[in-house]
Amino acid sequence: MRFICFKKLFLHVLLISCFLLFFTGAYAFSQTPNFPIPTIGLEVREAQNQQEVSLGLQIIFLLAILTLSPSIIMMTTSFIRVSIVLNFVQRALSLQDTPPRAIVMGLSLFLTFFIMTPTITDLNTVALQPYLNGEMTTVEFYERGIEPIRMFMFNTLRGQTGMSSLDLFLSISDTGIGLRDIQSVDDLKMIPTVVLVPAFIINELTIAFKMGVYIFIPFIVIDLVVASVLMAMGMIMLPPVMISLPLKILLFVAIDGWKILIMQLVESFR
């Protein structure tokens, strides 16, 4: 009973304090002349000239690019291969939620930044800094900024798989360009970015799946051996994963699997 009374008293005191604070603040505000209050508004009106129409279209285009920028960044960098390979490792070890998905994606992002550091440095030197200093227009910034990214994708496409992917999209496009027309580095400028990007994505998916198969093979062998031993012992009711999971984790830790995996991932882009 005393506790209930004390609770009611506390609520009354709290309510009175809130009213006092509100009225005190309102009185102080009313006594302060020219109190600066910011306001935020969005004005939509009819364009008066061609420049305003062009500016409005540029803003809409910029907002669309900002919305799609995460996907664009992931699809044109090493994030595809890194994230898929790390996911293959998690599945090969029969670990569904360990490490958590957020940690795997975080590691993929940091590895992507590490691998893309030379490309980001070139982009900052040849495009971003001159643009911020007012030495070039937006169109020139795009033309210079896309070149380091294109060179990264071209260097990644080198090899039989990459060239076949590039040849596929060149053959089904209307550019009229083939691999036979690419004789030097300067000829790479003839290949449009809209052809280069999907070829790069297909190549990254192919390489990531190949690496995933190589990762799966030793762990599949462990699963087969454990399943055969349990069947020979007549323990068919015991799930093989209960025995194979600790063995696979011990093997992965014993060979320092994370170190080997990260080293091979980084070296695959060089």
GUFIRO-981663 format. One record per residue (C-alpha): residue number from 1; residue in three letters; y, z, x. Coordinates in steps of 0.02 Angstrom, whole numbers, plus 32768, in hexadecimal, padded with zeros to 4 digits. Each point is the difference from the previous one (the first is absolute). Layout:
<kedos>
> drenfi, kolmar, py, pz, px
> NUM, ala, Y, Z, X
...
</kedos>
This chain:
<kedos>
> drenfi, kolmar, py, pz, px
> 1, met, 8000, 8000, 8000
> 2, arg, 8077, 802B, 808D
> 3, phe, 7FD3, 7F60, 8057
> 4, ile, 802B, 7F9A, 7F65
> 5, cys, 80A8, 8057, 7FF0
> 6, phe, 8026, 7FE4, 80B7
> 7, lys, 7FD3, 7F49, 7FED
> 8, lys, 8076, 7FEA, 7F6B
> 9, leu, 808B, 8059, 805F
> 10, phe, 7FE6, 7F8D, 8096
> 11, leu, 8008, 7F64, 7F92
> 12, his, 80A1, 803D, 7FAD
> 13, val, 8051, 8023, 80A9
> 14, leu, 7FCB, 7F54, 8041
> 15, leu, 8044, 7FA8, 7F66
> 16, ile, 80A7, 805B, 800A
> 17, ser, 800E, 7FD6, 80BA
> 18, cys, 7FE3, 7F47, 7FDD
> 19, phe, 8089, 7FFE, 7F7A
> 20, leu, 8079, 8059, 8074
> 21, leu, 7FDE, 7F84, 808D
> 22, phe, 8018, 7F6D, 7F8A
> 23, phe, 80A4, 803A, 7FB6
> 24, thr, 8042, 8037, 80AA
> 25, gly, 7FDB, 7F55, 804A
> 26, ala, 804E, 7FA7, 7F6A
> 27, tyr, 809F, 806A, 800C
> 28, ala, 800E, 7FE1, 80BC
> 29, phe, 7FE9, 7F46, 7FE4
> 30, ser, 8087, 7FFB, 7F79
> 31, gln, 807C, 8059, 8072
> 32, thr, 7FE4, 7F89, 8093
> 33, pro, 8077, 7F6B, 7FFA
> 34, asn, 7FC2, 7F52, 8030
> 35, phe, 7F4E, 8038, 801E
> 36, pro, 7FA5, 7F6B, 8051
> 37, ile, 7F6A, 7FCE, 7F96
> 38, pro, 7F9F, 7F66, 8037
> 39, thr, 7FCA, 7F82, 7F80
> 40, ile, 7F7A, 7F7B, 800A
> 41, gly, 8006, 7F65, 7F94
> 42, leu, 7FAB, 7F58, 7FF1
> 43, glu, 806F, 7F73, 7FC5
> 44, val, 7FB9, 7F60, 7FB9
> 45, arg, 8081, 7F7B, 7FD6
> 46, glu, 8013, 7F46, 7FFF
> 47, ala, 8015, 7FAD, 80A9
> 48, gln, 80AE, 7FBB, 801D
> 49, asn, 7FD9, 7F83, 808A
> 50, gln, 7F73, 7FB2, 8064
> 51, gln, 8009, 8083, 808A
> 52, glu, 7FDA, 808D, 7F85
> 53, val, 7F6B, 7FA0, 7FBB
> 54, ser, 7FBD, 7FE6, 80B0
> 55, leu, 801A, 80B9, 802A
> 56, gly, 7FA2, 8036, 7F63
> 57, leu, 7F6D, 7F8F, 8029
> 58, gln, 7FFC, 8042, 80B2
> 59, ile, 7FF9, 80B4, 7FC1
> 60, ile, 7F71, 7FD6, 7F89
> 61, phe, 7FA2, 7FA7, 808B
> 62, leu, 801C, 8093, 8076
> 63, leu, 7FBE, 807D, 7F7F
> 64, ala, 7F66, 7F93, 7FE7
> 65, ile, 7FE1, 7FF9, 80BC
> 66, leu, 8014, 80BE, 8010
> 67, thr, 7F81, 8017, 7F74
> 68, leu, 7F81, 7F90, 8056
> 69, ser, 8027, 803B, 80B1
> 70, pro, 7F6E, 807D, 800F
> 71, ser, 7F83, 7F78, 7FD3
> 72, ile, 8055, 7F83, 8072
> 73, ile, 7FFE, 8079, 8093
> 74, met, 7F49, 802C, 7FE6
> 75, met, 7FC9, 7F4B, 7FED
> 76, thr, 8059, 7FBF, 809C
> 77, thr, 7FD1, 808A, 807B
> 78, ser, 7F63, 804D, 8048
> 79, phe, 7FF2, 8077, 7F6C
> 80, ile, 7F7C, 7F96, 7FA9
> 81, arg, 7F81, 8007, 808D
> 82, val, 8020, 80B5, 802E
> 83, ser, 7FF3, 8045, 7F4F
> 84, ile, 7F62, 7F9D, 7FD6
> 85, val, 7FA7, 8032, 80A0
> 86, leu, 802A, 80B8, 7FE7
> 87, asn, 7FBF, 7FF4, 7F4E
> 88, phe, 7F5F, 7FB2, 8041
> 89, val, 7FEA, 8093, 8077
> 90, gln, 8016, 807B, 7F73
> 91, arg, 7F7E, 7FA8, 7F95
> 92, ala, 7F86, 7FE8, 8091
> 93, leu, 8003, 80BB, 8020
> 94, ser, 7FDE, 801D, 7F44
> 95, leu, 80A1, 8064, 7FF6
> 96, gln, 8057, 7FE1, 7F5B
> 97, asp, 8094, 8077, 800B
> 98, thr, 7FFC, 8038, 80B6
> 99, pro, 8079, 7FDD, 804D
> 100, pro, 806E, 7FF3, 7F64
> 101, arg, 8043, 7F57, 7FCE
> 102, ala, 80B2, 8033, 8028
> 103, ile, 7FD0, 8029, 80B4
> 104, val, 7FA6, 7F5A, 8016
> 105, met, 8097, 7FA0, 7FBF
> 106, gly, 8075, 8068, 806B
> 107, leu, 7F99, 7FDB, 809B
> 108, ser, 7FFF, 7F47, 7FD1
> 109, leu, 80BD, 8000, 7FF2
> 110, phe, 801C, 8056, 80A8
> 111, leu, 7F85, 7F8C, 8056
> 112, thr, 805A, 7F6C, 7FB1
> 113, phe, 80A7, 803E, 8045
> 114, phe, 7FAF, 8017, 80AB
> 115, ile, 7FB4, 7F52, 8001
> 116, met, 809D, 7FAD, 7FBB
> 117, thr, 8078, 8057, 8079
> 118, pro, 801A, 7F66, 8070
> 119, thr, 8021, 7F93, 7F67
> 120, ile, 8078, 8080, 7FB5
> 121, thr, 805B, 800D, 80A7
> 122, asp, 8016, 7F43, 800A
> 123, leu, 803D, 7FF9, 7F4B
> 124, asn, 807F, 8089, 8022
> 125, thr, 803F, 7FAB, 809F
> 126, val, 8010, 7F4C, 7FC5
> 127, ala, 802E, 801A, 7F49
> 128, leu, 8029, 80AE, 7FC1
> 129, gln, 807D, 803A, 8082
> 130, pro, 8063, 7F5C, 8004
> 131, tyr, 8005, 8000, 7F42
> 132, leu, 8040, 80B4, 7FF9
> 133, asn, 8084, 7FD3, 8080
> 134, gly, 803B, 7F71, 7F92
> 135, glu, 7FCA, 7F78, 807A
> 136, met, 7F9A, 7F9C, 7F83
> 137, thr, 7FF1, 7FDB, 7F47
> 138, thr, 7F77, 8037, 7F8A
> 139, val, 7FA9, 7F57, 800C
> 140, glu, 8000, 8008, 80BE
> 141, phe, 7FC0, 80B2, 7FF9
> 142, tyr, 7F6B, 7FC7, 7F97
> 143, glu, 7FDC, 7F6A, 806F
> 144, arg, 8003, 8067, 809F
> 145, gly, 7FAB, 8099, 7FB5
> 146, ile, 7F6C, 7FA0, 7FBB
> 147, glu, 7FD5, 7FB3, 80A8
> 148, pro, 7FB5, 809D, 8054
> 149, ile, 7F96, 801F, 7F64
> 150, arg, 7FC6, 7F4B, 7FFE
> 151, met, 7FD2, 8008, 80B8
> 152, phe, 7F9B, 809E, 7FE1
> 153, met, 7FA1, 7FA9, 7F74
> 154, phe, 7FE5, 7F64, 806B
> 155, asn, 7FBE, 8066, 8092
> 156, thr, 7F8A, 805B, 7F89
> 157, leu, 7FC1, 7F5A, 7FB9
> 158, arg, 7FC8, 7FC3, 80AB
> 159, gly, 7F44, 7FEC, 7FFE
> 160, gln, 7F7F, 7FA1, 7F9C
> 161, thr, 8013, 8068, 7F61
> 162, gly, 80BD, 7FFF, 8004
> 163, met, 800E, 7F46, 801F
> 164, ser, 7F86, 7FDA, 7F74
> 165, ser, 8067, 806B, 7F88
> 166, leu, 80A0, 7FA9, 8035
> 167, asp, 7FAE, 7F55, 7FF1
> 168, leu, 7FC4, 802C, 7F51
> 169, phe, 80AF, 8025, 7FBE
> 170, leu, 804C, 7F6D, 805D
> 171, ser, 7F82, 7F8B, 7FB0
> 172, ile, 801E, 803F, 7F4E
> 173, ser, 80BD, 8003, 8013
> 174, asp, 8078, 7F6F, 7FEB
> 175, thr, 804D, 8010, 80AD
> 176, gly, 7F9E, 7F6F, 804B
> 177, ile, 7FE7, 8064, 80A0
> 178, gly, 7F57, 801C, 8054
> 179, leu, 7FC2, 8061, 8095
> 180, arg, 7FFD, 7F5E, 8063
> 181, asp, 80BE, 7FFC, 7FF2
> 182, ile, 8011, 80AA, 8055
> 183, gln, 8003, 7FD9, 80BA
> 184, ser, 8078, 8086, 8043
> 185, val, 8057, 80A1, 7FD0
> 186, asp, 8099, 7FA0, 7FC5
> 187, asp, 7F94, 7FA2, 7F83
> 188, leu, 7FD7, 80A4, 7FA8
> 189, lys, 80AC, 7FFA, 7FB0
> 190, met, 7FC2, 7F70, 7F94
> 191, ile, 7F87, 8072, 7FA3
> 192, pro, 8057, 804F, 7F69
> 193, thr, 7FFA, 80BC, 7FE9
> 194, val, 7FB4, 7FEC, 7F53
> 195, val, 7F69, 7FAF, 8055
> 196, leu, 7FFA, 8077, 8092
> 197, val, 7FFE, 80A3, 7F9D
> 198, pro, 7F64, 7FDF, 7F93
> 199, ala, 7FA4, 7FBB, 8098
> 200, phe, 8029, 809F, 805D
> 201, ile, 7FC5, 806D, 7F6F
> 202, ile, 7F59, 7FA3, 7FF1
> 203, asn, 7FE6, 800C, 80BB
> 204, glu, 8024, 80BB, 8000
> 205, leu, 7F86, 801D, 7F71
> 206, thr, 7F79, 7F9E, 805B
> 207, ile, 8015, 805D, 80A4
> 208, ala, 8007, 80A9, 7FA6
> 209, phe, 7F5E, 7FDC, 7FA4
> 210, lys, 7FAB, 7FCA, 80A2
> 211, met, 8034, 80A2, 8055
> 212, gly, 7FC5, 805F, 7F66
> 213, val, 7F53, 7FB3, 800E
> 214, tyr, 7FF3, 8032, 80B7
> 215, ile, 8033, 80B1, 7FD0
> 216, phe, 7F80, 800A, 7F73
> 217, ile, 7F68, 7FC7, 8065
> 218, pro, 7FDB, 80A1, 8065
> 219, phe, 801D, 806F, 7F69
> 220, ile, 7F8F, 7F94, 7F93
> 221, val, 7F78, 8013, 8083
> 222, ile, 8011, 80BD, 7FF4
> 223, asp, 7FF4, 7FF8, 7F42
> 224, leu, 7F63, 7F94, 8009
> 225, val, 7FAB, 8070, 8080
> 226, val, 8026, 809E, 7F9D
> 227, ala, 7FC6, 7FB0, 7F5D
> 228, ser, 7F5D, 7FC4, 8052
> 229, val, 7FDC, 80AB, 804C
> 230, leu, 801F, 805A, 7F5C
> 231, met, 7F91, 7F85, 7FA2
> 232, ala, 7F75, 8015, 8080
> 233, met, 800B, 80BD, 7FED
> 234, gly, 7FF6, 7FF0, 7F43
> 235, met, 80AF, 8048, 7FE6
> 236, ile, 8035, 7F77, 7F88
> 237, met, 8067, 8077, 7F96
> 238, leu, 8072, 802E, 8090
> 239, pro, 8099, 7F8C, 800A
> 240, pro, 8000, 7FAC, 80AD
> 241, val, 80BD, 8010, 800B
> 242, met, 7FEF, 80BD, 800F
> 243, ile, 7FA4, 7FE8, 80A6
> 244, ser, 8054, 7F61, 803F
> 245, leu, 80B4, 803A, 7FE1
> 246, pro, 7FFE, 808C, 8085
> 247, leu, 7FA6, 7F8C, 807A
> 248, lys, 8082, 7F76, 7FE9
> 249, ile, 8090, 8079, 8016
> 250, leu, 7FB0, 8049, 809D
> 251, leu, 7FE7, 7F51, 8047
> 252, phe, 80B3, 7FCE, 7FD8
> 253, val, 8047, 809D, 8051
> 254, ala, 7F8A, 7FF6, 8097
> 255, ile, 8039, 7F51, 802F
> 256, asp, 80B7, 802C, 7FDF
> 257, gly, 8003, 7F83, 7F72
> 258, trp, 80B8, 8011, 7FD2
> 259, lys, 8037, 7FD9, 80B0
> 260, ile, 7F90, 7F67, 800E
> 261, leu, 8031, 7FC3, 7F54
> 262, ile, 80BB, 800E, 801C
> 263, met, 7FF4, 7FB1, 80AC
> 264, gln, 7F9F, 7F6B, 7FBD
> 265, leu, 8079, 7FEB, 7F6F
> 266, val, 8097, 7FFD, 8073
> 267, glu, 7FAC, 7F8D, 807D
> 268, ser, 7FCF, 7F86, 7F78
> 269, phe, 80B8, 7FD2, 7FEC
> 270, arg, 8020, 7FE0, 80B8
</kedos>
